[in-house]
C-alpha cells in the first residue's frame, strides 16, 4: 500500500486523472509544413504567431524562422528544426524577399521590418501549437537532442501575454553558449571544466509580470531560474518536462527533479502557447558587443522524438461517495472537492497489482472496510483547483 499526501514525482501513466490532450510522436507519413505554415494534422504552425509583433524574431536573436526549416521525418519518427548560416552580411529590411510572407500574428500584424529585425544572418525552425490550442496548467514533456555549438539557443517553453495586463513564460529548458555553472546567480562567470559553451548545462525557470508599465520578458520578474548540470551531453537524447499546476511548478530532466517553484501568487495562470524552437543568439557572432561578425558558419539540427501534453480533469465542485466495489471500479477519476469511501457491508479495495490515485481539494476519508491487496497501490493527492479565468 502506497499512501501519498503530496508528490514531486513525474506523473504516473496509470493516474487516470490525467488525460493526454496532445501526444505527438511524429511518425505519420506525408506530413510536412508548407507555405500555409501548418502541417496537415493541424497540431503545429511553423512561425511565431504568438510572439514578437514582426512575426520573425527579436533582439538579440540573429535568425529568421522559415517553414521549410521544420522537417517531419516519419522514417526516424522525429521532427527536425534546422538552422543554417546564410551569409556574413546581414539581411536588411530592403531585402524582404528573403523572408517568406507570414500570415497575421496574434498582434494582427503581417511581417514588417522594424527595429527587431536587424543583424540577421541565419535561417532556422520553430513550431508552436496552433492559435486555437493553448494550455492552462498541465504536464509537458519533450524528448530531444540539441545542438550545442556557439550561438545555438534551443528551447521548449510556454508563453502568453496581453498588452498592459500580463506577461507569462515558463521555460521547460533552454540551452545557450553562456550557460556555465548551475550554482551561479549570473549568466556568465568563472570557467567550468568543459570551457565556454558547456554541453552539460541547461536552465529552467519562469518569468511573470502583471504590471502595466512593462510587459517584456527582460523587465519581467525572473523566478526559480536554475542552472542544472547533467552527466551526458545535451546533443544526445534526453527528456525535459514540467508539471504546472495552480500551486506549484516542478521541472524534470530524464525523470529527475531539477527545479521547484511553489509560490501561487506568481505562478502563471493564463492559457499559454507551447513552443519548441531552435534560435540563434548573439553568441554566434565573434564579438557581439562591437564586431558582430558571424563565427558559426555551419548548419545543425534540433531533433525531437516526441512532445506530450497531459491535463488534469477538473471536477472541483463535486463530492463523491463510494459505498461498494462497483462504484470504485467505475469511478470517474478527476480532481474532486471531497471523496469518501464509506462501505459498511463488504470491503472495498484495490486488487493485486492495481493502482488508484485519488485527487481532492478539501478532504479524502475512509470510514468503512477497505483493503489494498499485495502489489496494489493507493495514492491520495490533496491539491488546489484553478481559479476561474
C-alpha positions as CSV (number, residue, x, y, z in Angstrom):
1,X,0.0,0.0,0.0
2,X,1.4,3.4,-1.0
3,X,-0.2,6.5,0.6
4,X,0.9,9.9,-0.6
5,X,-0.5,13.3,0.5
6,X,1.7,15.1,-2.0
7,X,4.2,14.1,-4.6
8,X,7.1,15.6,-6.5
9,X,7.4,12.6,-8.9
10,X,6.7,12.8,-12.6
11,X,3.1,12.0,-13.4
12,X,2.2,8.3,-13.2
13,X,0.9,7.0,-16.6
14,X,-1.5,4.9,-14.5
15,X,-3.0,8.0,-12.9
16,X,-6.4,8.2,-14.6
17,X,-6.9,11.8,-13.5
18,X,-4.6,12.9,-16.4
19,X,-5.7,13.0,-20.0
20,X,-3.3,13.2,-22.9
21,X,-4.5,16.2,-24.9
22,X,-1.5,16.4,-27.3
23,X,0.7,13.4,-27.8
24,X,2.7,13.7,-31.0
25,X,5.4,11.1,-31.9
26,X,5.9,12.5,-35.5
27,X,5.5,9.0,-37.1
28,X,2.9,9.9,-39.7
29,X,4.0,9.9,-43.4
30,X,3.2,12.7,-45.9
31,X,3.1,15.2,-43.1
32,X,5.1,18.3,-43.9
33,X,4.8,22.1,-43.4
34,X,4.2,24.2,-46.5
35,X,3.6,27.8,-47.3
36,X,0.4,27.6,-45.2
37,X,2.8,27.4,-42.2
38,X,0.8,24.4,-40.9
39,X,1.2,20.7,-41.1
40,X,-1.8,18.5,-42.3
41,X,-2.8,17.3,-38.8
42,X,-3.4,20.8,-37.6
43,X,-1.4,20.5,-34.4
44,X,1.5,22.9,-35.1
45,X,2.4,26.0,-37.0
46,X,5.9,26.9,-38.1
47,X,6.2,30.6,-37.4
48,X,6.0,32.9,-34.3
49,X,2.3,33.6,-34.4
50,X,2.1,34.3,-30.7
51,X,5.2,36.3,-30.1
52,X,7.0,39.3,-31.5
53,X,5.0,41.9,-33.4
54,X,7.2,41.5,-36.5
55,X,6.4,37.8,-36.7
56,X,10.1,37.0,-37.4
57,X,12.4,37.3,-34.4
58,X,13.5,39.7,-31.7
59,X,16.6,41.3,-30.4
60,X,19.2,39.8,-29.6
61,X,18.4,36.8,-31.9
62,X,20.1,36.5,-35.3
63,X,17.9,34.3,-37.4
64,X,14.7,34.2,-39.4
65,X,12.2,31.4,-38.8
66,X,11.1,29.7,-42.0
67,X,8.6,26.9,-42.5
68,X,10.9,24.8,-44.7
69,X,13.3,24.5,-41.8
70,X,10.8,22.3,-40.0
71,X,11.0,18.7,-41.4
72,X,8.9,15.8,-40.1
73,X,10.9,12.6,-40.8
74,X,8.5,9.7,-40.4
75,X,11.2,7.2,-41.1
76,X,13.1,8.1,-38.0
77,X,9.9,9.3,-36.2
78,X,11.3,12.8,-35.4
79,X,10.8,16.4,-36.3
80,X,13.9,18.3,-37.2
81,X,14.3,22.0,-36.6
82,X,17.1,23.0,-38.9
83,X,19.3,26.1,-38.7
84,X,21.9,27.2,-41.2
85,X,24.2,30.2,-41.9
86,X,23.0,32.4,-44.8
87,X,25.8,34.9,-45.4
88,X,28.3,37.1,-43.5
89,X,26.4,40.3,-44.2
90,X,23.2,40.9,-42.5
91,X,19.8,40.6,-44.4
92,X,18.3,44.1,-44.3
93,X,14.8,45.5,-44.4
94,X,15.2,46.3,-48.1
95,X,15.6,42.5,-48.8
96,X,12.2,41.4,-47.7
97,X,12.2,38.8,-50.4
98,X,14.4,36.7,-48.2
99,X,11.5,36.3,-45.8
100,X,8.5,34.1,-46.5
101,X,5.3,36.1,-46.3
102,X,3.8,35.4,-42.9
103,X,0.1,35.4,-42.1
104,X,-1.1,37.8,-39.4
105,X,0.0,37.0,-35.9
106,X,-1.6,37.4,-32.5
107,X,-0.9,41.2,-32.8
108,X,-2.9,41.3,-36.0
109,X,0.2,42.2,-38.0
110,X,1.8,40.7,-41.1
111,X,5.6,40.6,-41.3
112,X,7.0,44.0,-41.2
113,X,10.6,45.3,-40.9
114,X,11.3,47.2,-37.7
115,X,13.9,47.6,-35.1
116,X,13.6,44.0,-34.0
117,X,14.7,42.8,-37.5
118,X,18.3,43.6,-38.0
119,X,21.7,41.8,-38.0
120,X,20.0,38.6,-39.3
121,X,22.4,36.0,-40.7
122,X,20.7,32.7,-40.3
123,X,17.6,30.7,-41.2
124,X,16.1,28.4,-38.6
125,X,13.0,26.5,-37.5
126,X,10.4,26.6,-34.8
127,X,7.0,25.1,-34.0
128,X,4.2,26.2,-31.7
129,X,0.7,25.0,-31.1
130,X,-1.9,26.4,-33.4
131,X,-3.5,29.7,-32.1
132,X,-6.7,27.9,-31.0
133,X,-4.9,25.4,-28.9
134,X,-3.5,26.9,-25.6
135,X,-3.0,25.3,-22.2
136,X,-3.9,26.4,-18.7
137,X,-1.9,24.1,-16.4
138,X,-0.8,20.6,-17.3
139,X,2.2,18.3,-17.7
140,X,4.5,19.0,-20.7
141,X,7.3,16.7,-21.9
142,X,9.8,16.6,-24.8
143,X,12.4,14.0,-25.8
144,X,15.0,15.7,-27.9
145,X,18.7,16.1,-28.7
146,X,20.1,19.5,-29.0
147,X,22.7,21.5,-31.0
148,X,25.4,22.7,-28.5
149,X,27.7,24.9,-30.7
150,X,28.3,28.6,-30.4
151,X,25.1,30.6,-30.9
152,X,22.7,27.6,-30.6
153,X,19.8,28.6,-28.4
154,X,17.2,25.7,-28.5
155,X,14.3,25.8,-26.1
156,X,11.0,24.2,-25.1
157,X,8.6,26.6,-23.3
158,X,5.2,28.1,-22.7
159,X,4.3,31.7,-23.4
160,X,1.4,34.2,-23.2
161,X,0.9,37.9,-22.9
162,X,-1.8,40.6,-23.2
163,X,-1.0,44.2,-23.7
164,X,-1.0,46.2,-20.5
165,X,-2.2,43.2,-18.5
166,X,0.3,40.4,-18.1
167,X,3.4,38.7,-19.4
168,X,3.9,35.0,-18.5
169,X,6.6,32.5,-19.6
170,X,7.6,29.0,-18.4
171,X,10.9,27.8,-19.7
172,X,10.9,24.0,-19.5
173,X,14.5,24.1,-20.8
174,X,16.9,26.4,-22.6
175,X,20.5,26.0,-23.7
176,X,22.9,28.7,-24.6
177,X,26.6,29.1,-25.1
178,X,26.9,31.2,-22.0
179,X,25.3,28.8,-19.5
180,X,28.2,27.6,-17.4
181,X,27.8,26.8,-13.7
182,X,24.5,25.8,-12.1
183,X,25.5,27.4,-8.8
184,X,25.8,30.8,-10.3
185,X,23.3,33.7,-10.0
186,X,24.9,35.3,-13.0
187,X,24.6,34.5,-16.7
188,X,28.4,34.2,-17.2
189,X,31.2,33.7,-14.6
190,X,34.2,31.6,-13.8
191,X,35.1,29.0,-16.4
192,X,33.9,25.4,-15.8
193,X,35.8,22.2,-16.6
194,X,34.4,22.0,-20.1
195,X,35.2,25.6,-21.1
196,X,32.8,28.1,-22.6
197,X,29.7,26.5,-24.0
198,X,29.0,23.8,-21.5
199,X,27.2,20.9,-23.3
200,X,26.0,19.5,-19.9
201,X,24.3,22.6,-18.6
202,X,20.8,23.9,-19.2
203,X,18.4,26.3,-17.4
204,X,14.8,26.2,-16.4
205,X,12.5,28.7,-14.8
206,X,9.8,31.3,-15.4
207,X,9.0,34.9,-16.0
208,X,5.9,36.7,-14.8
209,X,4.9,40.3,-14.9
210,X,1.4,41.6,-14.1
211,X,2.4,45.2,-14.0
212,X,1.1,47.5,-16.7
213,X,4.3,49.6,-17.1
214,X,6.3,46.8,-18.7
215,X,5.4,43.6,-20.4
216,X,8.7,42.5,-21.9
217,X,10.5,39.3,-20.6
218,X,13.6,41.4,-20.0
219,X,11.8,43.6,-17.5
220,X,9.6,40.8,-16.1
221,X,10.4,39.1,-12.8
222,X,12.5,36.0,-13.2
223,X,11.6,33.3,-10.8
224,X,13.1,29.9,-10.0
225,X,15.9,30.3,-12.5
226,X,18.1,27.2,-12.1
227,X,21.1,26.0,-14.0
228,X,21.2,22.2,-13.9
229,X,24.2,20.0,-14.7
230,X,23.7,16.5,-16.2
231,X,26.1,13.7,-16.8
232,X,25.7,13.3,-20.6
233,X,26.0,15.8,-23.4
234,X,22.8,17.6,-24.4
235,X,23.5,16.6,-28.0
236,X,22.3,13.1,-27.0
237,X,18.7,12.1,-26.3
238,X,17.2,13.5,-23.1
239,X,13.7,14.2,-21.8
240,X,12.7,17.5,-20.3
241,X,9.4,18.1,-18.6
242,X,7.4,20.2,-16.2
243,X,4.2,19.9,-14.2
244,X,2.4,23.3,-14.0
245,X,-0.5,23.5,-11.5
246,X,-2.1,26.4,-9.6
247,X,0.1,26.0,-6.6
248,X,3.4,24.7,-8.0
249,X,5.7,24.1,-11.0
250,X,8.1,21.1,-11.0
251,X,10.8,20.7,-13.6
252,X,12.4,17.4,-14.6
253,X,15.3,16.1,-16.7
254,X,15.4,12.4,-17.5
255,X,12.8,11.8,-14.7
256,X,14.9,13.6,-12.1
257,X,13.5,16.7,-10.3
258,X,15.8,19.7,-11.1
259,X,13.7,22.7,-10.1
260,X,10.7,23.6,-7.9
261,X,8.6,26.7,-7.6
262,X,5.6,26.9,-5.2
263,X,4.6,30.5,-4.7
264,X,1.0,30.6,-6.0
265,X,1.0,34.4,-6.1
266,X,3.5,34.4,-9.0
267,X,2.7,31.2,-10.9
268,X,1.3,31.9,-14.4
269,X,-2.4,31.5,-14.5
270,X,-3.5,32.3,-18.1
271,X,-3.7,29.9,-21.1
272,X,-0.3,29.7,-22.8
273,X,1.1,28.6,-26.1
274,X,3.6,25.7,-26.2
275,X,6.7,26.2,-28.3
276,X,9.8,24.3,-29.4
277,X,12.4,26.4,-31.3
278,X,16.0,26.4,-32.4
279,X,17.0,30.1,-32.2
280,X,20.5,31.5,-33.0
281,X,21.6,34.0,-30.4
282,X,24.3,36.7,-30.2
283,X,26.9,34.2,-29.3
284,X,27.0,33.0,-32.9
285,X,28.8,36.3,-33.6
286,X,32.6,36.7,-33.0
287,X,32.2,39.8,-30.9
288,X,28.6,40.7,-30.4
289,X,29.5,43.8,-28.4
290,X,31.2,45.5,-31.3
291,X,32.2,43.5,-34.3
292,X,29.1,41.4,-35.0
293,X,30.9,39.1,-37.4
294,X,29.4,35.7,-37.7
295,X,31.6,33.0,-36.2
296,X,29.3,30.0,-36.6
297,X,29.1,29.3,-40.4
298,X,27.5,25.9,-40.4
299,X,24.2,24.1,-40.2
300,X,22.8,21.9,-37.4
301,X,19.5,20.5,-36.2
302,X,17.4,20.2,-33.0
303,X,15.8,16.7,-33.3
304,X,12.5,16.0,-31.4
305,X,11.4,12.4,-30.9
306,X,8.0,13.3,-29.2
307,X,6.1,16.0,-27.4
308,X,3.4,15.1,-24.9
309,X,0.9,17.3,-23.1
310,X,-1.4,15.9,-20.3
311,X,-4.0,17.9,-18.4
312,X,-5.9,17.0,-15.3
313,X,-9.7,16.5,-15.4
314,X,-11.1,19.1,-13.0
315,X,-14.4,18.5,-11.2
316,X,-13.7,20.6,-8.2
317,X,-17.3,21.3,-7.1
318,X,-18.3,17.6,-6.8
319,X,-18.4,15.4,-3.8
320,X,-18.1,11.6,-4.4
321,X,-19.0,8.8,-2.0
322,X,-18.0,5.2,-2.7
323,X,-20.2,2.6,-1.0
324,X,-19.5,-0.6,-3.0
325,X,-16.8,-2.1,-5.2
326,X,-18.7,-1.5,-8.5
327,X,-18.6,2.3,-7.7
328,X,-14.8,2.1,-7.2
329,X,-14.3,0.1,-10.3
330,X,-16.3,2.7,-12.3
331,X,-15.1,5.8,-10.5
332,X,-15.0,9.0,-12.6
333,X,-11.4,9.9,-11.9
334,X,-11.0,13.7,-11.7
335,X,-10.0,16.3,-9.1
336,X,-13.0,16.3,-6.8
337,X,-13.9,18.5,-3.8
338,X,-14.4,15.7,-1.3
339,X,-14.0,11.9,-1.7
340,X,-15.3,9.4,0.9
341,X,-15.2,5.6,1.0
342,X,-18.0,4.6,3.4
343,X,-18.7,0.9,2.6
344,X,-20.4,-0.7,5.6
345,X,-21.5,-4.0,4.1
346,X,-18.4,-5.6,2.4
347,X,-14.8,-4.5,1.9
348,X,-14.0,-2.2,-0.9
349,X,-10.5,-2.4,-2.2
350,X,-7.7,-2.3,-4.8
351,X,-6.7,-5.6,-6.3
352,X,-3.3,-7.2,-6.8
353,X,-1.0,-5.1,-9.0
354,X,-3.8,-2.5,-9.4
355,X,-3.3,1.3,-8.8
356,X,-5.7,4.0,-7.9
357,X,-4.9,7.7,-7.5
358,X,-7.5,10.0,-5.9
359,X,-7.2,13.8,-6.1
360,X,-9.2,16.1,-3.9
361,X,-9.2,19.7,-2.8
362,X,-10.9,19.5,0.6
363,X,-10.9,16.0,2.0
364,X,-10.4,12.3,1.4
365,X,-11.6,9.9,4.1
366,X,-12.2,6.1,4.5
367,X,-14.7,5.2,7.1
368,X,-15.8,1.7,6.0
369,X,-13.9,-1.6,5.3
370,X,-11.2,-1.0,2.8
371,X,-8.2,-3.1,1.7
372,X,-5.2,-3.0,-0.7
373,X,-4.0,-6.4,-1.9
374,X,-0.3,-7.2,-2.2
375,X,1.2,-5.3,-5.0
376,X,-1.7,-2.8,-5.1
377,X,-1.2,0.9,-4.7
378,X,-3.3,3.7,-3.3
379,X,-2.2,7.3,-3.8
380,X,-4.0,10.3,-2.4
381,X,-3.1,13.8,-3.5
382,X,-4.6,16.9,-2.0
383,X,-4.3,19.9,-4.3
384,X,-5.8,23.2,-5.4
385,X,-8.1,23.8,-8.3
386,X,-7.7,26.6,-10.7
387,X,-9.5,29.9,-10.2
388,X,-11.9,30.9,-12.9
389,X,-10.2,32.6,-15.9
